[in-house]
Amino acid sequence: MNRHTKPSRVVLVSAFACLVFAGTGAAEDKPLPQVDMLWGVKIPLRDGVRLNATVYRPHEQGAPLPVIFTLTPYISDTYLDRALYFARNGYVFALVDVRGRGNSEGGFEPFTHEGRDGNDIVEWLAKQPWCDGQVTMWGGSYAGFDQWSTLKEFPPHLKTIVPAAAAHAGIDFPFFKNIFPLYIMQWLTYTSGVTGNTNLFGNSPFWTSKFTDLYLQHLPFRNLDRVVGNQSTVFQKWIEHPTPDAYWNAMCPAPDDYRRIDVPILTITGDYDGDQPGALTYYRRHMQYGTPEAKAKHFLIVGPWDHAGTRTPKREVGGLTFGDASLLDLNHLHKEWYDWVMKGGPKPEFLKKRVAYYVPGAEIWKYADSLETISNETRKLYLSSSNGHANSVFQSGDLSDSLPQENAPDHYTYDPLDTRPAALQQKSIPNGITDQTAVMNLFGNGVVYHSAPFEAPTEITGFVKFVAYIALNVPDTDFAVEIDEIMADGTSVLLTNDAIRARYRDSLTEAKLVNPGEINRYEFTGFTFFSRLVGKGSRLRLVLSCPNLIQWEKNYNSGGVVADESGKDARTAQVTVYHDAAHASYLELPIVK
């Protein structure tokens, strides 16, 4: 895929609902235990709304058992294979449609009701004759969000959660770093009405054409729902809340909630999981605010997976092929976890320490006591260039260990009215990780820096940081940064990426427009976690640009309300990137030795 013209972050976030239909991925040779079904079970909520559940039980169930449930907007039938797996392995499983979807009553407003509804579901299930009073949850993406949202209500009978790829409202969905992807209208259409809209959701040509219409006509982002043909009150409400404000914060645990948490938790995410920022925000906030006793019961797994792979791993992801060890049987691991917490079974053998992460390149799992203790060395690579125009892979600047001297800054131009990148984006391949040749087609919008070849294989694991000193001639713009490994044979592998809207350079909640000509410090600390054994002879590539993309809300640089800006507001940004002794721009790497 053309990784630069299609924004890495948006591609990953667009996995939010992808492949919820995946099966267990495990072949079963022997006769399967029989399962009984309870159809049309109605769960009453405190406000009188009734949610619809389909319950699956072991055919030979005698005594009451723990109950697992999934709360989903994707229509419960999509998770049948998971329900059957757990019902065949000693659990009752309830598939529950969120309010306003499937056969549930009420109206669906994404993220808004799931915490209270989840609490009521837990307590109702716990009282059923086939439940032993212990309730837990299963699911990823939206169903991962549901688990955290339910946990913050502290239902007494919720014994554990296992959130995979958990979306975090106001962190990674429906925007990232206050920048909206156009994908949110695709997702809102997928979840519009009460039935599944699977075929429409998956019709890439339709969505590409609508996103391209908005892009080529330079229409305001606010018009997107009308361009698509699905006028949405939810979409309009969301863009009235373009920062992580009280509206979003109410949907997720607060610091005091993290302090109260005392149930065991298993968090699962992946290097290429679009909801990794959300999943790790929950995890890191619990590590920040939680009690020592609770934190000791919170385990984390980070695999070499994309969004769907956090439930059904595959060896191949976006052009990369990982070792057999990457194919973790997550259904089995869930069962072992549930058995440990609720049935007195042994601790899962895989969980040797509280953090497990996979190292592509070495193709092994490694373990640590915390995210912070993984790396034991920090390496800074400083930006420099010899000509002040590091504008392509062929005339790039350098990333080196040497502190910068007095060299000229680099310059580039971002014209929001330049639509040349559109053709490249329309040909892009979803979720591609290894084909990033589009950095050769920046059209003058961006700067590129390369490191020297690595002298020996080097493990980089954790969160990189990028600090850049930048001046603009406009009051606002957006920046995107991508870090790649360029292997000795020229293959490019995406490692991580980040973005900043200039007005939110100091705070995601308080806007501060740029004074034209002023040199400001931009600290990019939102990169996704990754691990990779960078090979001998490989180089790192850093690309800084202003996103001019079909898939992102376009910033026309005027300094006004971005959702209302259009082509008539466009201002061309002249961007100057400094890397001298007084303004040492650098990339910081977490090294494991």
C-alpha positions in Angstrom: 0.0 0.0 0.0 1.0 3.6 -0.6 1.7 4.2 3.0 2.5 7.9 2.9 -0.4 9.1 0.8 -2.8 7.0 2.8 -2.3 8.0 6.4 -0.9 5.2 8.5 -3.0 6.2 11.5 -6.2 6.4 9.6 -5.6 3.0 8.0 -5.1 1.5 11.4 -8.1 3.3 13.0 -10.2 2.2 10.0 -9.7 -1.4 11.3 -12.1 -0.5 14.2 -14.9 -2.7 12.9 -12.9 -4.9 10.4 -13.3 -8.6 10.5 -15.6 -8.9 13.4 -16.9 -11.9 11.6 -13.6 -14.0 11.9 -14.0 -17.5 13.2 -11.9 -19.2 15.8 -9.2 -20.0 13.3 -8.7 -23.4 14.9 -9.4 -26.7 13.2 -11.2 -29.3 15.3 -10.9 -33.0 14.3 -12.9 -34.8 17.0 -16.7 -34.7 17.5 -17.7 -31.4 19.1 -19.6 -31.2 22.4 -23.3 -30.3 21.8 -24.5 -26.8 22.7 -28.0 -25.6 23.6 -29.3 -22.2 22.6 -31.8 -19.8 24.3 -33.2 -17.5 21.7 -34.6 -14.1 22.3 -33.6 -13.7 25.9 -34.7 -10.2 27.1 -32.5 -8.4 29.6 -34.3 -5.5 31.4 -32.3 -2.3 32.1 -32.9 0.2 34.8 -34.7 2.6 32.4 -37.1 0.0 31.1 -35.3 -0.8 27.8 -34.9 -4.5 27.1 -31.7 -5.8 25.4 -31.8 -8.9 23.3 -29.5 -11.8 24.1 -28.8 -15.2 22.5 -27.5 -17.5 25.1 -25.4 -20.6 24.4 -25.0 -23.3 27.1 -23.2 -26.7 27.3 -25.7 -29.4 26.4 -24.7 -31.4 29.4 -24.7 -28.5 31.8 -25.6 -29.6 35.3 -24.4 -27.1 37.9 -24.4 -23.4 37.3 -21.4 -22.0 35.4 -19.6 -18.7 35.0 -21.2 -16.6 32.2 -19.2 -14.7 29.5 -21.0 -12.0 27.5 -20.2 -9.8 24.5 -22.0 -6.5 24.1 -21.9 -5.5 20.5 -23.3 -3.1 17.9 -22.4 -5.5 15.1 -25.4 -7.8 15.6 -24.7 -10.8 17.9 -24.8 -13.4 15.1 -21.3 -12.3 14.0 -19.7 -13.8 17.1 -21.4 -17.2 16.9 -18.1 -19.1 16.5 -16.7 -17.5 19.7 -19.9 -18.3 21.6 -19.8 -21.9 20.5 -16.2 -22.3 21.4 -16.7 -21.2 25.0 -20.0 -23.1 25.4 -18.1 -26.2 24.3 -15.4 -25.5 26.9 -17.3 -25.1 30.1 -19.0 -21.7 30.0 -22.3 -20.1 29.3 -21.9 -17.4 26.6 -24.4 -14.6 26.0 -24.3 -12.5 22.8 -26.0 -9.2 23.6 -27.0 -6.5 21.0 -26.4 -3.0 22.3 -29.5 -0.8 22.7 -30.9 0.2 19.3 -29.2 -2.5 17.3 -30.3 -6.0 16.3 -33.3 -7.1 18.3 -32.6 -4.8 21.3 -34.9 -1.9 22.2 -34.0 1.7 22.5 -31.9 4.0 20.3 -28.2 3.6 19.5 -25.9 6.4 20.4 -22.3 5.1 20.2 -20.3 4.8 23.4 -23.0 6.6 25.5 -25.0 4.0 27.3 -22.7 1.0 27.3 -21.3 1.4 30.8 -24.6 1.6 32.7 -26.2 -1.0 30.4 -23.2 -3.3 30.8 -23.5 -3.0 34.6 -27.2 -4.0 34.4 -26.4 -7.0 32.1 -23.8 -8.3 34.6 -26.1 -8.2 37.5 -29.1 -9.7 35.6 -26.9 -12.6 34.3 -25.5 -13.3 37.7 -29.1 -14.0 39.0 -30.0 -16.6 36.3 -30.2 -20.2 37.4 -27.6 -21.3 34.9 -25.0 -18.8 36.3 -22.9 -19.4 39.4 -22.8 -15.7 40.2 -19.6 -15.0 38.3 -19.7 -12.9 35.1 -17.0 -11.8 32.7 -16.8 -10.3 29.2 -15.1 -11.1 25.9 -14.5 -9.0 22.9 -12.3 -6.5 21.1 -12.6 -3.1 19.5 -16.0 -1.6 20.4 -16.5 -4.7 22.6 -13.2 -3.9 24.3 -14.4 -0.4 25.0 -17.6 -2.0 26.5 -15.5 -3.9 29.0 -13.7 -0.9 30.4 -16.9 1.2 30.3 -18.8 -1.6 32.2 -15.9 -2.0 34.7 -16.0 1.7 35.6 -19.5 1.1 37.0 -18.1 -1.6 39.3 -20.9 -4.2 39.1 -20.3 -6.6 42.0 -20.5 -9.8 40.0 -18.0 -8.8 37.3 -14.9 -10.9 38.1 -12.5 -10.0 35.3 -12.2 -8.4 31.9 -10.1 -9.3 28.9 -10.3 -6.3 26.5 -8.6 -6.7 23.1 -7.9 -3.8 20.8 -10.1 -1.7 23.1 -11.2 1.6 21.5 -11.0 4.6 23.8 -13.4 7.4 23.1 -11.6 10.7 22.6 -8.2 9.0 22.2 -8.3 6.9 19.1 -11.9 7.0 18.0 -13.6 8.9 16.5 -10.5 11.0 16.2 -6.8 10.7 16.9 -4.9 13.7 18.3 -8.1 15.8 17.5 -7.9 14.9 13.8 -10.9 13.1 12.4 -10.7 10.3 9.8 -13.4 10.2 7.1 -13.8 6.6 8.1 -16.1 7.6 10.9 -19.0 8.1 8.5 -18.3 4.6 7.0 -18.5 3.2 10.5 -21.6 5.2 11.4 -23.3 4.0 8.3 -22.3 0.4 9.2 -24.1 0.8 12.5 -27.1 2.9 11.3 -30.5 1.4 11.8 -31.1 -1.9 13.6 -29.7 -4.4 11.0 -26.3 -5.2 9.8 -25.0 -3.2 6.9 -22.0 -5.4 6.2 -21.9 -5.3 2.4 -22.2 -1.5 2.3 -19.5 -1.1 5.0 -17.1 -3.3 3.0 -17.6 -1.7 -0.4 -14.3 0.1 -0.8 -15.0 1.6 -4.2 -18.2 3.3 -2.9 -16.4 4.9 0.1 -13.3 5.9 -1.8 -15.6 7.7 -4.3 -17.4 9.6 -1.6 -14.2 10.5 0.2 -12.7 11.6 -3.1 -15.7 13.8 -3.9 -15.3 15.7 -0.6 -11.5 16.0 -1.3 -11.6 17.1 -4.9 -14.4 19.6 -4.3 -12.7 21.1 -1.2 -15.9 20.8 0.8 -16.0 21.3 4.6 -15.6 18.2 6.6 -19.0 19.0 8.2 -20.6 18.1 4.8 -19.3 14.6 4.8 -22.5 12.9 6.0 -24.5 14.6 3.2 -21.9 13.7 0.6 -22.2 10.1 1.7 -26.0 10.2 1.7 -26.6 9.4 5.4 -27.3 12.6 7.3 -26.2 11.7 10.8 -27.0 13.5 14.1 -24.3 11.5 15.8 -21.7 12.7 13.2 -22.7 16.3 13.7 -22.6 15.9 17.4 -19.1 14.4 17.3 -17.6 17.2 15.3 -19.0 19.6 17.9 -16.6 17.9 20.3 -13.3 17.9 18.5 -11.1 17.6 21.6 -11.1 15.1 24.5 -13.6 17.0 26.6 -16.1 16.1 29.3 -18.4 14.5 26.6 -15.8 11.9 25.8 -14.3 11.6 29.3 -17.7 10.5 30.8 -17.5 7.4 28.7 -14.3 6.0 30.1 -12.7 5.4 33.5 -11.6 8.5 35.5 -8.5 8.5 37.7 -10.6 7.7 40.8 -12.1 4.7 38.9 -8.6 3.3 38.2 -7.8 3.6 41.9 -10.8 1.5 42.7 -10.2 -1.3 40.2 -9.3 -4.6 41.9 -10.3 -7.3 39.4 -7.7 -9.2 37.2 -7.3 -7.8 33.7 -5.7 -9.1 30.6 -5.1 -6.4 27.9 -4.4 -7.5 24.4 -3.2 -5.3 21.5 -0.9 -5.4 18.5 1.9 -3.4 16.8 -0.4 -2.6 13.9 -3.7 -2.5 15.8 -5.5 0.8 15.0 -7.0 0.9 18.5 -3.6 0.4 20.2 -3.6 4.0 21.4 -6.8 3.3 23.2 -5.8 -0.1 24.6 -2.6 1.2 25.9 -4.2 4.4 27.3 -6.4 2.2 29.5 -3.3 0.2 30.5 -1.0 3.0 31.2 -3.6 5.0 33.2 -4.2 2.0 35.3 -0.5 1.7 35.9 -0.4 5.4 36.8 -3.4 5.5 39.2 -4.1 1.9 40.3 -3.1 0.3 43.6 0.0 -2.0 43.7 -2.3 -5.0 44.4 -4.5 -4.3 41.3 -1.6 -3.5 39.0 0.0 -6.8 39.9 -3.1 -8.5 38.5 -3.1 -6.6 35.2 -1.3 -8.4 32.3 -0.5 -7.1 28.8 0.2 -8.8 25.5 1.4 -7.0 22.4 1.6 -9.2 19.4 2.7 -8.5 15.8 -0.9 -8.1 14.8 -3.3 -5.8 13.1 -6.7 -4.9 14.5 -8.4 -8.2 13.6 -5.3 -10.2 14.6 -5.8 -9.3 18.2 -8.5 -11.9 18.2 -7.5 -14.2 15.3 -3.7 -13.8 14.7 -2.4 -14.4 11.2 1.3 -14.9 10.1 0.9 -12.3 7.3 0.1 -8.7 8.0 0.3 -6.0 5.4 3.1 -7.7 3.4 5.1 -8.9 6.4 5.3 -12.5 7.4 6.0 -13.4 11.0 7.2 -16.6 12.6 5.0 -19.5 13.8 5.3 -18.3 17.4 3.2 -15.2 16.5 0.1 -17.5 16.0 -1.0 -17.4 19.6 -4.2 -19.4 20.2 -6.1 -16.5 21.8 -9.3 -18.5 22.3 -7.4 -21.0 24.3 -5.6 -18.3 26.3 -8.9 -16.7 27.1 -10.2 -20.0 28.4 -7.0 -20.5 30.5 -7.4 -17.0 31.9 -11.1 -17.5 32.8 -10.3 -20.9 34.3 -7.6 -19.3 36.4 -9.7 -16.4 37.7 -13.1 -18.1 38.1 -12.5 -21.8 38.4 -9.3 -22.0 40.4 -7.2 -23.3 37.5 -3.5 -22.7 37.0 -2.2 -19.4 35.8 -1.8 -19.4 32.0 1.7 -20.6 31.2 2.2 -18.0 28.5 1.9 -15.2 31.0 5.5 -15.6 32.4 5.6 -11.9 33.4 3.1 -9.0 33.4 4.1 -7.9 29.9 4.6 -10.1 26.9 5.7 -8.7 23.5 6.7 -10.2 20.2 9.9 -9.2 18.5 9.6 -9.3 14.7 12.9 -10.0 13.0 13.9 -12.2 15.9 10.5 -13.9 15.8 10.3 -14.6 19.5 8.2 -13.6 22.5 9.9 -11.7 25.3 8.7 -10.7 28.7 9.1 -7.8 31.1 7.7 -6.6 34.4 6.5 -3.3 32.9 6.6 -1.3 29.7 9.1 1.0 31.2 11.6 -1.7 32.0 11.8 -3.2 28.4 14.4 -0.8 27.0 17.6 -0.2 28.8 19.2 2.4 26.6 18.0 5.5 24.8 19.6 6.7 21.6 19.1 10.1 20.1 19.4 10.7 16.3 19.6 14.4 15.4 18.3 15.9 12.2 20.7 17.6 9.8 21.0 18.3 6.1 23.7 19.7 3.9 21.6 21.8 1.5 18.5 22.9 3.4 16.2 21.0 1.2 15.7 17.4 2.5 12.6 16.9 0.3 12.9 13.4 -1.1 14.3 10.0 -0.5 17.0 10.8 -3.0 18.1 14.1 -1.5 17.3 13.4 2.1 18.7 14.8 5.3 20.5 12.8 7.9 19.7 11.2 11.3 23.0 11.0 13.2 24.3 10.7 16.7 26.2 14.0 16.4 24.7 17.1 17.8 23.8 19.5 15.0 26.0 22.4 14.1 25.1 25.7 12.4 23.4 24.4 9.3 20.6 25.8 7.3 17.0 24.7 8.1 14.9 22.7 5.7 11.8 24.0 3.9 8.7 22.5 2.4 5.3 23.7 1.1 1.9 22.4 1.9 -0.8 23.6 -0.5 -4.3 22.3 0.7 -5.6 22.9 -2.9 -3.0 20.5 -4.4 -5.0 17.4 -5.4 -2.2 15.5 -7.1 -1.9 13.0 -4.3 -5.5 11.8 -4.9 -4.6 9.4 -7.7 -2.0 7.7 -5.6 -4.4 7.3 -2.6 -7.1 5.8 -4.8 -4.7 3.1 -5.8 -3.6 2.3 -2.3 -3.9 -1.1 -0.7 -5.6 -1.3 2.7 -3.4 -2.2 5.6 -0.2 -2.4 3.6 2.9 -2.1 5.8 5.8 -2.8 3.5 5.0 -0.8 0.4 5.7 2.9 1.2 7.1 4.0 -2.1 4.8 7.1 -2.0 7.4 9.0 0.1 9.0 9.5 -3.3 5.9 11.4 -4.3 5.6 14.1 -1.6 5.1 16.7 -4.3 7.2 19.0 -2.2 5.1 18.6 0.9 7.5 17.1 3.4 11.0 16.4 4.5 12.9 13.1 4.7 15.8 12.0 6.8 17.8 8.7 6.9 20.1 7.2 9.5 23.4 5.5 8.6 23.1 1.7 8.2 23.0 -0.2 11.5 26.3 -1.9 12.2 24.7 -4.8 14.0 21.2 -6.2 14.6 19.5 -3.9 17.1 16.2 -4.4 19.0 14.1 -1.3 19.2 11.1 -1.8 21.5 8.8 0.7 23.1 7.7 4.2 22.2 9.8 6.5 20.1 9.7 10.3 20.6 10.3 13.0 18.0 11.1 16.6 18.8 11.1 19.2 16.0 11.5 22.9 15.9 9.2 24.3 13.2 8.1 27.7 12.0 5.0 28.4 9.9 3.7 31.3 7.9 0.1 30.3 8.8 -1.8 30.1 12.1 -2.4 26.3 11.9 -1.8 23.1 10.0 -1.5 19.4 10.6 1.7 17.4 10.8 2.2 13.7 10.3 5.4 11.7 11.1 6.2 8.2 10.0 9.2 6.1 11.0 10.3 3.2 8.7 13.0 0.6 8.6 14.7 0.5 5.2 16.2 -2.9 4.9 19.5 -3.6 3.1 17.6 -4.8 0.0 15.6 -1.6 -0.1 12.4 -3.0 1.4 10.5 -0.4 3.5 8.8 -1.5 6.7 6.5 0.8 8.7 7.4 0.9 12.3 5.2 3.6 13.9 3.6 7.0 13.3 2.2 10.1 15.0 0.4 13.3 14.2 -0.1 16.8 15.7 -2.5 19.6 14.9 -0.4 22.7 15.3 -2.9 24.6 17.5 -2.8 21.6 19.9 1.0 21.4 20.1 1.1 22.1 23.8 -2.3 20.7 24.9 -5.0 18.5 23.3 -7.7 20.4 25.2 -6.6 24.0 24.7 -6.0 25.5 21.3 -3.2 28.0 20.7 -2.8 29.3 17.2 0.7 29.7 15.8 2.3 33.2 15.5 3.5 33.2 11.9 7.3 33.2 11.8 7.7 32.0 15.3 9.8 28.9 16.0 7.9 26.4 18.1 8.9 23.2 19.7 6.7 20.2 18.7 7.0 17.1 20.8 5.5 14.0 19.1 4.8 11.5 21.9 1.8 9.7 20.5 3.7 7.1 18.4 2.4 3.5 18.6 4.3 1.0 20.6 6.3 -1.4 18.4 9.1 -4.0 18.7 11.5 -5.0 15.9 15.0 -6.4 15.5 16.3 -3.9 13.0 18.7 -5.8 10.8 22.4 -5.2 10.1 22.7 -2.8 7.2 19.2 -1.4 7.7 18.6 2.3 8.0 15.8 4.3 9.6 13.7 6.7 7.6 11.8 9.6 9.1 9.2 11.5 7.0 7.6 14.7 8.3 4.8 16.2 6.2 1.4 17.8 6.3 -1.3 15.3 5.5 -3.1 16.1 2.3 -5.2 13.0 2.2 -8.5 11.6 1.0 -9.0 9.8 4.4 -8.3 12.7 6.8 -10.2 15.8 7.7 -8.3 18.4 5.8 -6.8 21.4 7.6 -6.9 24.4 5.2 -4.5 26.3 7.5 -6.8 29.3 8.1 -6.9 28.9 11.9 -10.7 28.7 11.9 -12.9 25.8 12.9 -11.3 23.0 10.9 -14.6 21.1 10.3 -16.1 24.3 8.7 -13.1 25.2 6.5 -13.2 24.7 2.7 -11.2 25.6 -0.3 -12.2 29.2 -0.1 -10.3 29.4 3.3 -7.2 27.7 2.0 -3.8 29.2 2.8 -0.6 27.7 1.6 1.8 26.7 4.4 5.5 27.4 4.1 7.1 25.1 6.7 10.6 25.6 8.0 12.2 22.7 10.0 15.2 23.8 12.2 18.1 21.6 13.2 20.9 23.8 14.5 22.7 24.1 17.8 20.0 26.2 19.3 17.1 24.1 17.9 18.3 20.5 18.0 15.5 18.4 16.4 15.9 14.7 17.1 14.4 11.3 17.1 14.7 9.3 20.4 14.8 5.5 20.2 14.2 2.9 23.0 17.0 0.3 22.6 17.1 -3.1 24.1 20.5 -4.7 24.8 
